[in-house]
């Protein structure tokens, strides 16, 4: 089985979502399940570089009092296999 975990938050945005994704991928690694993690580009990369792919940059969009991280890039399709 191969699993691709996609997270819209990069390592630079710590919090509940990132913690959940990180813990999930650690459990997959411990169980020797083949997986990759896809996140937006970030300034720091402390995660396992072998299984971590960073694509695109995020932009914060303010809407209705909340902020959304959105990845917009016309070149992102070249980075995704």
C-alpha positions in Angstrom: 0.0 0.0 0.0 1.2 3.5 -0.8 -0.2 6.5 0.9 0.1 10.2 0.0 -0.7 12.6 2.8 -1.4 16.2 1.7 -1.4 19.1 4.1 -2.2 22.7 3.2 -0.1 23.9 6.1 3.7 23.9 6.0 6.0 23.3 8.9 6.1 27.1 9.5 2.5 27.0 10.6 2.5 24.8 13.8 -0.8 23.8 15.2 -3.4 21.1 15.4 -3.6 20.2 11.7 0.2 20.0 11.3 0.5 18.0 14.6 -2.1 15.5 13.3 -0.4 15.1 10.0 3.1 14.8 11.6 1.9 12.1 14.0 0.0 10.2 11.3 3.1 10.1 9.1 5.2 9.0 12.0 2.9 6.1 12.7 3.0 5.1 9.0 6.8 5.2 9.2 6.8 3.1 12.4 4.5 0.5 10.7 6.7 0.5 7.6 3.9 1.7 5.4 5.2 3.4 2.3 4.1 7.0 2.3 5.0 10.6 1.2 4.0 13.9 2.6 3.2 16.9 0.4 3.1 20.4 1.9 3.7 23.9 0.7 7.2 25.3 0.7 8.5 26.5 4.0 11.6 28.2 5.3 12.4 25.2 7.6 12.4 21.6 6.7 12.8 19.5 9.8 10.7 16.6 8.5 12.1 13.5 6.9 13.4 14.8 3.6 13.2 11.4 1.9 9.4 11.3 2.1 8.6 15.1 2.2 7.8 17.0 -1.0 7.4 20.8 -0.8 5.5 22.4 -3.6 4.2 25.9 -4.2 4.1 28.8 -1.8 1.2 29.8 0.3 -0.5 33.1 0.5 -2.7 34.2 3.4 -6.1 35.4 2.2 -8.3 37.3 4.7 -12.0 36.5 4.4 -14.9 36.9 6.8 -12.6 37.4 9.8 -10.5 34.3 9.2 -7.3 33.6 7.3 -6.8 30.9 4.7 -3.5 29.6 3.4 -3.9 29.1 -0.4 -1.3 27.8 -2.8 -1.5 29.7 -6.1 1.0 29.0 -8.8 0.7 28.4 -12.6 3.9 26.3 -12.4 2.7 23.9 -9.6 1.5 21.2 -12.2 5.2 20.8 -13.2 6.1 19.9 -9.6 3.3 17.4 -9.1 4.0 14.0 -10.7 
